[in-house]
Structure formats: C-alpha cells, structure tokens
C-alpha cells in the first residue's frame, strides 16, 4: 500500500521531464526552476528526471530550453532533441 507521501512523489515524477545524455562524455545542465538555479551533471548514457513544475534548461552549447514537464529530451554532443 502506498502512503500519501509516496503517492505525491509518484505523481510529481510522472510529470517531470526526462533528460538523457546520449553523448560520449559527461555534461552539465544549468536548470532554473521557480527562480532557483541548480546544476545537474549527467554521465554519458545516463538519464535524470527534472523540472516537475516547468523550468529553463541551459545546455552545454549555450542553447536554452523551456520545459513544462512531461517532455523527453535526448542530448547528444550538446544538441537537444525534444520528444
């Protein structure tokens, strides 16, 4: 049986954006969500769930993405493909 706290976590992660680093080397993404700036490091081949309430992501090449949550983003050699 799921507790209320677990249920909230499951629902929040269902609307998060999924980011995958398909490149050959680690990358660092700069994320601004609700006015808070954080950096997320992704090793080659790894994935992370981010931005459950929407955010802006700065890619290693300087491009900025606006995400609402729920997107799948594949990053390879600094270029993002959003599905």
Buried (B, 14 or more C-beta within 10 A) or exposed (E): EEEEEEEEEEEEEEBBBBBBBBBEEEBEBBBBBEEEEEEEEBEEEEBBBBBBEBBBBBBBEEEEBEBEBEBEBBBBEEEBEEE
